[in-house]
Amino acid sequence: MGADPYWYYVPYENDKNNALQKLRKREFEAGRYSPVVYAFNLDFPFDNIADAPAPGKMHETIEDAIEDAMESGTGTILDIDKLSDAINYGAAYVLKEEELRKYFGTDKPTREIVDEKVWDFWNYVADKFGVRGVGICITVYKDGMPNELYFSGYSYD
């Protein structure tokens, strides 16, 4: 097996960690994680969340779900529990302005630019660090203003 990608767009919040924790809670409550849903078959992204599968949580806590998923992880944002200024397991790396300019051609990428070019950044991450169990966070702009946060990651296995 190999690592599988997952990604989400959520409304922008200045407190990116708060946005991450709300996203994790949303996905946990919906039961969109392995082992409840075989996460690797989920159809990312969930722009229309009403159409996404939501069997409901089957664990008391996110930590219980992660423990039950064992070394494979949940295959979702639940595996990412914090933000980081470096690429680390279990963390969402917040891209720096110079990286945004290098990989996206601007320090204020739109959703269209992120969708088109994010895999260039992931290729860099894979070549330098490997991708399993790591995440990223990008502020997405619309009309020059922060509009969304993009969280993406790769499963552990």
N, CA and C of each residue as an Amber inpcrd file, in Angstrom:
protein
   471
   0.8470000  -1.1880000   0.0000000   0.0000000   0.0000000   0.0000000
   0.8850000   1.2420000   0.0000000   0.3250000   2.3320000  -0.4370000
   1.0430000   3.5960000  -0.4230000   0.2260000   4.6550000   0.2690000
   0.8460000   5.7730000   0.4760000   0.1530000   6.8960000   1.1120000
  -0.8630000   7.4760000   0.1460000  -2.0140000   7.8670000   0.6660000
  -3.0790000   8.4660000  -0.1240000  -3.3180000   9.8960000   0.3430000
  -3.5920000  10.8090000  -0.6110000  -3.8170000  12.2090000  -0.2330000
  -5.2400000  12.4560000   0.2580000  -5.3780000  13.4770000   1.0630000
  -6.6860000  14.0080000   1.4420000  -6.5440000  15.5140000   1.5010000
  -7.6450000  16.2230000   1.2860000  -7.5860000  17.6890000   1.3340000
  -8.9540000  18.2690000   1.6040000  -8.9300000  19.4630000   2.1830000
 -10.1500000  20.1470000   2.5950000  -9.9720000  21.6540000   2.4150000
 -11.0410000  22.3120000   2.0530000 -11.1100000  23.7710000   2.1010000
 -12.1010000  24.1260000   3.1950000 -11.7300000  25.0480000   4.0530000
 -12.6210000  25.5200000   5.1160000 -12.6210000  27.0430000   5.1000000
 -13.6510000  27.6630000   5.6470000 -13.6610000  29.1340000   5.6960000
 -12.4290000  29.6680000   6.4260000 -11.9320000  30.7960000   5.9540000
 -10.7490000  31.4020000   6.5430000 -11.0020000  31.8430000   7.9770000
 -10.0270000  31.5910000   8.8090000  -9.9720000  32.1210000  10.1680000
  -8.5410000  32.5830000  10.3940000  -8.3820000  33.7030000  11.0390000
  -7.0390000  34.1790000  11.3660000  -6.3120000  33.1780000  12.2610000
  -7.0550000  32.5430000  13.1570000  -6.5000000  31.5090000  14.0320000
  -6.5660000  30.1720000  13.2910000  -5.5030000  29.8570000  12.5800000
  -5.4740000  28.6450000  11.7580000  -5.6050000  27.3780000  12.5870000
  -5.0360000  27.3850000  13.7890000  -5.1680000  26.2070000  14.6460000
  -6.6280000  25.9790000  15.0250000  -7.3550000  27.0420000  15.3130000
  -8.7710000  26.9070000  15.6310000  -9.5170000  26.3000000  14.4390000
  -9.2050000  26.7620000  13.2280000  -9.8390000  26.2170000  12.0250000
  -9.5070000  24.7370000  11.8710000  -8.2470000  24.3610000  12.1220000
  -7.8410000  22.9590000  12.0460000  -8.6180000  22.1130000  13.0420000
  -8.7180000  22.5750000  14.2810000  -9.4170000  21.7930000  15.3040000
 -10.9070000  21.6560000  14.9820000 -11.5200000  22.7050000  14.4350000
 -12.9330000  22.6240000  14.0330000 -13.1250000  21.6290000  12.8910000
 -12.1930000  21.6400000  11.9410000 -12.2590000  20.6810000  10.8380000
 -12.1130000  19.2600000  11.3600000 -11.1720000  19.0300000  12.2350000
 -10.9830000  17.6930000  12.8180000 -12.2460000  17.2360000  13.5370000
 -12.8370000  18.1420000  14.3170000 -14.0620000  17.7960000  15.0460000
 -15.1960000  17.4820000  14.0750000 -15.3360000  18.2890000  13.0200000
 -16.3930000  18.0540000  12.0220000 -16.2490000  16.6780000  11.4000000
 -15.0220000  16.3300000  10.9820000 -14.8160000  15.0470000  10.3220000
 -14.9690000  13.8750000  11.2960000 -14.5590000  14.0750000  12.5390000
 -14.7360000  13.0370000  13.5570000 -16.2160000  12.7990000  13.8330000
 -16.9500000  13.8720000  14.0780000 -18.3830000  13.7410000  14.3750000
 -19.1350000  13.0740000  13.2220000 -18.7300000  13.3570000  11.9930000
 -19.3770000  12.7710000  10.8160000 -18.9760000  11.3120000  10.6070000
 -17.9010000  10.8830000  11.2590000 -17.4250000   9.5130000  11.0710000
 -16.6720000   9.3250000   9.7670000 -16.1350000  10.4160000   9.2300000
 -15.3860000  10.3250000   7.9740000 -13.9180000  10.0690000   8.2780000
 -13.6350000   8.8900000   8.7380000 -12.2670000   8.4780000   9.0490000
 -12.2280000   6.9650000   9.1030000 -11.0580000   6.4140000   8.8670000
 -10.8620000   4.9870000   8.9950000 -10.5810000   4.7040000  10.4750000
 -11.1520000   3.7340000  11.0710000 -11.7800000   2.5680000  10.4780000
 -13.2920000   2.6680000  10.2640000 -13.9500000   3.7700000  10.5890000
 -15.4010000   3.8610000  10.3780000 -15.7240000   3.7970000   8.8880000
 -15.1140000   4.6280000   8.1190000 -15.2540000   4.6220000   6.6630000
 -13.8710000   4.2780000   6.1420000 -13.7920000   3.3950000   5.2000000
 -12.4750000   3.1300000   4.6500000 -12.0290000   4.4120000   3.9640000
 -11.2920000   5.2130000   4.6820000 -10.9820000   6.5940000   4.3050000
 -10.3220000   6.7160000   2.9470000  -9.6160000   5.7160000   2.5190000
  -8.8770000   5.8440000   1.2670000  -9.7980000   5.8220000   0.0570000
 -11.0680000   5.5290000   0.2420000 -12.0350000   5.5690000  -0.8560000
 -12.9160000   6.8090000  -0.7930000 -12.6490000   7.7020000   0.1300000
 -13.4190000   8.9360000   0.2030000 -13.0840000   9.8010000  -1.0040000
 -14.0760000  10.5100000  -1.5040000 -13.9040000  11.3320000  -2.6980000
 -13.6190000  12.7610000  -2.2880000 -12.3220000  13.0840000  -2.1320000
 -11.9240000  14.4320000  -1.7360000 -11.9300000  15.3350000  -2.9510000
 -12.1720000  16.6400000  -2.7860000 -12.5130000  17.3260000  -1.5400000
 -14.0150000  17.3070000  -1.3050000 -14.4110000  17.6540000  -0.1070000
 -15.8190000  17.7190000   0.2420000 -16.3070000  19.1540000   0.1940000
 -16.4110000  19.7130000  -1.0030000 -16.9160000  21.0820000  -1.1260000
 -18.3800000  21.1440000  -0.7210000 -19.1380000  20.1570000  -1.1760000
 -20.5370000  20.0870000  -0.7840000 -20.6360000  19.0220000   0.2980000
 -20.3920000  19.4380000   1.5150000 -20.2900000  18.5050000   2.6330000
 -21.5730000  17.6930000   2.8170000 -22.7110000  18.2200000   2.3770000
 -23.9750000  17.4900000   2.5010000 -23.9610000  16.2090000   1.6680000
 -23.1350000  16.1560000   0.6270000 -23.0630000  14.9690000  -0.2260000
 -22.0240000  13.9510000   0.2420000 -21.2260000  14.3050000   1.2160000
 -20.1750000  13.4070000   1.6890000 -20.7710000  12.3570000   2.6260000
 -20.1990000  11.1570000   2.6280000 -20.6960000  10.1390000   3.5600000
 -20.5190000  10.6090000   5.0030000 -21.5020000  10.3070000   5.8360000
 -21.4340000  10.7280000   7.2440000 -22.1260000   9.6910000   8.1180000
 -21.4750000   8.5480000   8.3300000 -22.0960000   7.5070000   9.1530000
 -22.1380000   7.8360000  10.6380000 -21.4200000   8.8840000  11.0420000
 -21.3650000   9.2560000  12.4570000 -20.1830000   8.6080000  13.1560000
 -19.7220000   9.2730000  14.1850000 -18.5540000   8.7750000  14.9100000
 -18.8580000   7.4490000  15.5820000 -17.8410000   6.6350000  15.7030000
 -17.9850000   5.3400000  16.3630000 -16.9290000   5.1580000  17.4380000
 -16.3720000   6.2770000  17.8860000 -15.3810000   6.2730000  18.9580000
 -15.7250000   7.4060000  19.9130000 -15.3020000   7.2810000  21.1350000
 -15.5710000   8.3280000  22.1290000 -14.7960000   9.6120000  21.8410000
 -13.5430000   9.4580000  21.4260000 -12.6840000  10.6180000  21.1970000
 -11.8840000  10.4240000  19.9220000 -11.3140000  11.5180000  19.4260000
 -10.4210000  11.4380000  18.2750000  -9.2280000  10.5540000  18.6190000
  -8.7160000  10.6750000  19.8180000  -7.5760000   9.8610000  20.2320000
  -7.9220000   8.3740000  20.1820000  -9.1530000   8.0060000  20.5910000
  -9.5910000   6.6010000  20.5100000  -9.6240000   6.1240000  19.0550000
 -10.1010000   6.9870000  18.1670000 -10.1540000   6.6300000  16.7430000
  -8.7460000   6.4120000  16.1940000  -7.8380000   7.2910000  16.5500000
  -6.4520000   7.1710000  16.0870000  -5.8210000   5.8870000  16.6210000
  -6.0630000   5.5910000  17.8860000  -5.5270000   4.3620000  18.4790000
  -6.0930000   3.1310000  17.7750000  -7.3870000   3.1400000  17.4780000
  -8.0250000   2.0170000  16.8020000  -7.5050000   1.8480000  15.3720000
  -7.1380000   2.9550000  14.7280000  -6.6170000   2.8930000  13.3580000
  -5.1930000   2.3410000  13.3280000  -4.5420000   2.3170000  14.4670000
  -3.1780000   1.8050000  14.6360000  -2.1890000   2.5580000  13.7480000
  -1.1380000   1.8730000  13.3140000  -0.0570000   2.5490000  12.5950000
  -0.4640000   3.0770000  11.2240000  -1.5810000   2.6130000  10.6860000
  -2.0320000   3.1110000   9.3880000  -2.6130000   4.5130000   9.4860000
  -3.0490000   4.9010000  10.6640000  -3.6940000   6.2010000  10.8320000
  -5.1140000   6.1870000  10.3030000  -5.7890000   7.3020000  10.4360000
  -7.1910000   7.3940000  10.0100000  -7.3280000   7.7410000   8.5390000
  -6.2310000   8.1440000   7.9020000  -6.2780000   8.5100000   6.4880000
  -6.9770000   9.8290000   6.2370000  -7.1050000  10.6450000   7.2920000
  -7.8250000  11.9100000   7.1880000  -7.1340000  12.9690000   8.0410000
  -7.7370000  14.1290000   8.0920000  -7.2160000  15.2550000   8.8670000
  -7.1240000  14.9300000  10.3570000  -7.7790000  13.8740000  10.8080000
  -7.6670000  13.5010000  12.2220000  -6.2260000  13.1690000  12.5890000
  -5.4330000  12.7230000  11.6080000  -4.0410000  12.3750000  11.8720000
  -3.1490000  13.5980000  12.0660000  -3.6650000  14.7660000  11.7510000
  -2.9160000  16.0210000  11.8680000  -3.4960000  16.7870000  13.0460000
  -2.7250000  16.9420000  14.1280000  -3.3220000  17.5410000  15.3250000
  -2.7920000  18.9260000  15.6840000  -1.8500000  19.4320000  14.8800000
  -1.2910000  20.7510000  15.2100000  -0.7210000  21.3900000  13.9540000
  -0.4160000  22.6750000  14.0730000   0.2890000  23.4040000  13.0260000
   1.7790000  23.3770000  13.3430000   2.5950000  23.5960000  12.3110000
   4.0330000  23.5700000  12.5170000   4.7180000  24.5260000  11.5450000
   5.8620000  25.0340000  11.9470000   6.6550000  25.8670000  11.0430000
   7.7260000  25.0330000  10.3440000   7.6220000  23.7010000  10.4680000
   8.5000000  22.7640000   9.7680000   7.6720000  21.5330000   9.3960000
   8.1450000  20.7860000   8.4260000   7.4410000  19.5670000   8.0210000
   7.7020000  18.5020000   9.0750000   6.6250000  18.0430000   9.7140000
   6.7020000  17.0560000  10.7900000   5.5340000  16.0940000  10.7040000
   5.7520000  14.8800000  11.2020000   4.6670000  13.9110000  11.2820000
   3.5700000  14.4390000  12.1940000   2.3210000  14.2410000  11.7700000
   1.1850000  14.6230000  12.5860000   0.9290000  16.1120000  12.6660000
   1.5840000  16.8960000  11.8170000   1.4450000  18.3510000  11.8650000
   1.1520000  18.9090000  10.4740000   0.4470000  20.0450000  10.4580000
   0.1940000  20.7700000   9.2160000   1.2310000  21.8930000   9.1150000
   2.0880000  21.7820000   8.1500000   3.1220000  22.7690000   7.9050000
   2.4880000  23.9860000   7.2340000   2.6630000  25.1520000   7.8190000
   2.1340000  26.3920000   7.2540000   3.1850000  26.9370000   6.2870000
   2.8450000  26.9500000   4.9980000   3.8090000  27.3850000   4.0000000
   4.1980000  28.8380000   4.2000000   5.4540000  29.1060000   3.9730000
   6.0050000  30.4600000   4.0980000   5.8000000  31.2190000   2.7830000
   5.8400000  32.5640000   2.8660000   5.6000000  33.3950000   1.6820000
   6.5290000  33.0440000   0.5330000   7.8000000  32.8130000   0.8240000
   8.7430000  32.5050000  -0.2560000   8.4090000  31.1770000  -0.9220000
   7.8870000  30.2120000  -0.1620000   7.4760000  28.9290000  -0.7480000
   6.2240000  29.1070000  -1.5910000   5.3070000  29.9290000  -1.1180000
   4.1140000  30.1990000  -1.9130000   4.4970000  30.8160000  -3.2520000
   5.4010000  31.7880000  -3.2270000   5.8440000  32.4180000  -4.4830000
   6.5430000  31.4010000  -5.3870000   7.3800000  30.5520000  -4.7990000
   8.1300000  29.5800000  -5.5960000   7.2250000  28.5370000  -6.2350000
   6.3020000  27.9750000  -5.4760000   5.4950000  26.8620000  -5.9740000
   4.1570000  27.2770000  -6.5620000   3.6670000  28.4600000  -6.1870000
   2.3460000  28.8930000  -6.6520000   2.4090000  30.1640000  -7.4900000
   3.5950000  30.7760000  -7.5680000   3.7700000  31.9690000  -8.3770000
   3.2400000  33.2400000  -7.7430000   2.7880000  33.1660000  -6.5000000
   2.2400000  34.3060000  -5.7780000   2.2190000  33.9800000  -4.2950000
   2.2500000  35.0190000  -3.4640000   2.1000000  34.7730000  -2.0290000
   0.6430000  34.8710000  -1.6010000  -0.2600000  35.0500000  -2.5840000
  -1.6980000  35.0950000  -2.3170000  -2.4340000  34.1890000  -3.3060000
  -2.2160000  32.8670000  -3.1900000  -2.8230000  31.9550000  -4.1660000
  -4.3440000  31.8750000  -4.0330000  -4.9990000  31.8000000  -5.1760000
  -6.4460000  31.5730000  -5.2250000  -6.7080000  30.0700000  -5.1880000
  -7.9440000  29.6960000  -5.0480000  -8.2990000  28.2800000  -5.0570000
  -7.8750000  27.6350000  -6.3720000  -8.0810000  28.3230000  -7.4650000
  -7.7170000  27.7720000  -8.7720000  -6.2100000  27.5020000  -8.8370000
  -5.4190000  28.4230000  -8.3200000  -3.9620000  28.2420000  -8.3230000
  -3.5660000  27.0870000  -7.4110000  -4.1690000  27.0040000  -6.2290000
  -3.8550000  25.9050000  -5.3070000  -4.2070000  24.5780000  -5.9590000
  -5.4010000  24.4770000  -6.5320000  -5.8040000  23.2210000  -7.1670000
  -4.8510000  22.8150000  -8.2890000  -4.3700000  23.8000000  -9.0260000
  -3.5080000  23.5210000 -10.1690000  -2.0800000  23.1830000  -9.7530000
  -1.5590000  23.8270000  -8.7120000  -0.1280000  23.7410000  -8.4360000
   0.2720000  23.0670000  -7.1310000  -0.6870000  22.6850000  -6.3040000
  -0.3150000  22.1260000  -4.9980000   0.4970000  20.8450000  -5.1390000
   0.2720000  20.1020000  -6.2050000   0.9940000  18.8340000  -6.3540000
   2.4750000  19.0740000  -6.6440000   2.8280000  20.2470000  -7.2030000
   4.2370000  20.5910000  -7.3580000   4.9020000  20.6770000  -5.9830000
   4.1950000  21.2840000  -5.0330000   4.7440000  21.3740000  -3.6850000
   4.8270000  19.9910000  -3.0490000   3.7780000  19.1760000  -3.2110000
   3.8050000  17.8350000  -2.6310000   4.9400000  17.0100000  -3.2260000
   5.2440000  17.1800000  -4.5140000   6.3800000  16.4610000  -5.1170000
   7.6850000  16.8560000  -4.4440000   7.8420000  18.1430000  -4.1440000
   9.0180000  18.6200000  -3.4170000   9.0820000  17.9590000  -2.0340000
   7.9550000  17.9420000  -1.3280000   7.9150000  17.3320000   0.0070000
   8.2810000  15.8510000  -0.0900000   7.7060000  15.1520000  -1.0470000
   7.9750000  13.7160000  -1.2000000   9.4470000  13.4560000  -1.4660000
  10.0420000  14.2630000  -2.3360000  11.4520000  14.0690000  -2.6660000
  12.3730000  14.3500000  -1.4830000  12.0270000  15.3570000  -0.6960000
  12.9110000  15.7810000   0.3890000  12.6470000  15.0550000   1.7160000
  11.3720000  14.8160000   2.0150000  11.0090000  14.3000000   3.3440000
  10.2120000  13.0040000   3.3190000   9.5930000  12.6700000   2.2110000
   8.5590000  11.6410000   2.1870000   7.2470000  12.3110000   2.5620000
   6.1400000  11.6740000   2.2680000   4.8560000  12.3450000   2.5120000
   4.0050000  11.6940000   3.5900000   4.2760000  10.4850000   3.9410000
   3.3920000   9.7790000   4.8680000   3.2670000  10.5170000   6.2070000
   2.0090000  10.7630000   6.5940000   1.7370000  11.3100000   7.9160000
   2.0310000  12.7840000   8.1000000   2.2120000  13.5180000   6.9990000
   2.4560000  14.9540000   7.1210000   1.3380000  15.7300000   6.4410000
   1.1770000  16.9960000   6.8420000   0.1410000  17.8450000   6.2780000
   0.6620000  19.2340000   5.9740000  -0.1600000  19.9960000   5.2560000
   0.1590000  21.3900000   4.9570000  -1.0800000  22.2530000   5.1760000
  -0.8290000  23.5430000   5.3430000  -1.8880000  24.5340000   5.4930000
  -1.5270000  25.7360000   4.6220000  -2.4690000  26.1610000   3.7920000
  -2.2650000  27.3060000   2.9090000  -3.4540000  28.2450000   3.0580000
  -3.1830000  29.5420000   3.1980000  -4.2390000  30.5380000   3.1390000
  -4.5750000  30.7670000   1.6750000  -5.8660000  30.6710000   1.3470000
  -6.3490000  30.8200000  -0.0200000  -7.0620000  32.1680000  -0.1290000
  -6.7550000  32.8820000  -1.1930000  -7.2650000  34.2470000  -1.3770000
  -8.3420000  34.3190000  -2.4480000  -9.2050000  35.2980000  -2.2870000
 -10.2080000  35.6390000  -3.2970000 -10.2680000  37.1590000  -3.3280000
 -10.1170000  37.7300000  -4.5120000 -10.1010000  39.1860000  -4.6660000
  -9.0670000  39.8390000  -3.7440000  -7.9180000  39.1670000  -3.5810000
  -6.8150000  39.7150000  -2.7920000  -6.9750000  39.6150000  -1.2880000
  -8.0470000  38.9920000  -0.8200000  -8.3110000  38.8730000   0.6190000
  -8.3310000  37.3970000   1.0270000  -7.8680000  37.0770000   2.2430000
  -7.9590000  35.6900000   2.7150000  -9.4170000  35.2350000   2.6970000
  -9.6570000  34.0720000   2.1010000 -11.0260000  33.5800000   1.9440000
 -11.2300000  32.1830000   2.5210000 -10.2050000  31.3430000   2.3890000
 -10.3060000  29.9610000   2.8440000  -8.9550000  29.5120000   3.3840000
  -8.9960000  28.4010000   4.0860000  -7.7760000  27.6900000   4.4540000
  -7.8370000  26.3320000   3.7680000  -6.7180000  25.9320000   3.2290000
  -6.5820000  24.6450000   2.5620000  -5.7200000  23.7640000   3.4570000
  -6.2970000  22.6540000   3.8720000  -5.5440000  21.6670000   4.6410000
  -5.4290000  20.4190000   3.7790000  -4.2380000  19.8930000   3.6980000
  -3.9930000  18.7080000   2.8860000  -2.9790000  17.8390000   3.6180000
  -3.0320000  16.5580000   3.3310000  -2.0760000  15.6500000   3.9280000
  -2.0550000  14.3210000   3.2140000  -1.1750000  13.4660000   3.6810000
  -1.0700000  12.0990000   3.1720000  -1.2070000  11.1270000   4.3240000
  -1.9160000  10.0350000   4.0540000  -2.1000000   9.0010000   5.0570000
  -0.7470000   8.3740000   5.4190000  -0.7320000   7.7110000   6.5550000
   0.4820000   7.0260000   6.9710000   0.7480000   5.8160000   6.0780000
  -0.2980000   5.1670000   5.6320000  -0.1310000   4.0080000   4.7560000
  -1.3370000   3.8470000   3.8720000
